[in-house]
Amino acid sequence: MVAKGTKHSVVVIALALAVLALASPGLAAPLRQEPRPTIVQPEQDAAVRGVVQLIGTAVHPQFQRYELYYAPWPVPSDQSWVFNGDAKYQPQPLGLLGTWDSRSVPDGAYALRVRVVKQDGNYLDSDPTRVLVVNTRPLQEPSATPTETSTPEPGPIVTEPTPAVTVVAPTVEISLPTPEVASTPLLEPTETPAAEATDEPVLATGEAPSDSGGFSATRLVQTARKSAMYTAGFFAAIAAFFVVKAALFWVWQRLRP
């Protein structure tokens, strides 16, 4: 009887365990971890400027939408996250999640994250990615502590003597030709012909000045005569003009009614 009852109890326990396993499949298999959204670019502590492209993943079996956020680093509180852009209703296995215009914030350190909202209203957030905005500074990746470089100590200054340069100017002998004195024969006196009686003055040498050059008294006298004639004619014309004018005025006075 005892053996029979013990066998019956074992069967009942086995059936109970089987029913419990079928009713709770999660107990029969290990729990699966939910896929978390991630941002792979920009990388952690990357320097960015302008419009930044956010590359990562946003998938879930109960996917409804995903959203992008940013906040100043270090994040003061969970309410400090600022919604960036619009919600996306298509899952992204690995690709462009969206963009962030870093020009809308001052330079400094900021955190980026992506949030996947599930169909039941719960959500999963990615780990925050810290970036450095440098819109007004040169774009440089943050590096480790710079290594100190040893500055060589200045050694004694050695001055080499400058050799003296002596320039010897060549001596040039210049021989000047001796001018020869030409012997000028003495002019023999010549007989001067008697000057003919003319209106032109006779020079001391007895030759009359030619009209081609030099001073001519005859030409001067002729020029003076012509000038006197022109002057007399000019004044005569002026006098005639006034006489005619006076005559015309007298006639006009007579003929005027």
C-alpha positions, 0 to 999 in steps of 0.5 A: 500500500505504501509503495502504491501510494508513493508512486501515485504521489510522484505521478501527481507531482510530475503532472503538476510540474508539467501543467505549471511549465505549460502555463508559464513558458517564461519559467521553462526558457531563460528571459530574453533581454530587450534590445536597447536603442543606441547611438554609434555616431558621433562617438563619445567625446567627439567634437562637432559643429553645424548640423550633426548626423546621428547614426544608430539603431532604434528597434523593438518587438513592440516598436511604436516610434522613436525620438531624439533628445539632447541636454547640457552635460552633465545632465542636471535632471531628467527634465533637462532633456530637450526634444529634437525634431519630430518623432519617427514611426519607422524602426531603424536597424542601423542607419540615420536616425536624424540630425541635430543643429548644434548651432542652436546652442552655445559651445560646450559639452552636451549629451545626446540620446534616442528613445524607443517608445513601445506600444504599451506606452513604456520606453527605452533610452539609449546610454547618453553620448557626450559631444563637444560643440565647437562652432566658434572654435577650431574643430579639434578632437579632444586628446589626452593630456599633452606630454611635456616636451623638454626644451633644449637649454641654449648653449654658448654662442660661438662666434667665428672670426670673420676673415678680413678681405683686402681689395687691391685696386689695380693701378692704371697709367693714363698717358695724355697726348701732348697737343701740337701747336699749329703754326698760323701764318701771319696774314698779309695786309691786303689792299682795301678797295675804295668804298663806293658812294652808297646810301648804306654806311660803310664799315670800318673794314670798308665793306657794306653790310649785306642784306642777308644778315646783319644790320641794315640802315636802309631797311630800317628807314623803309620800315619806319616809313611804312609804319608812319604811312599805316599809322596815318592811314589808320587815323585818317580812316577813323576821322572819315568814320566820324565825319560820315557818322556826323553827316548821316546824323545831320541828314537824319535830323533834317529829314525827321518830321 
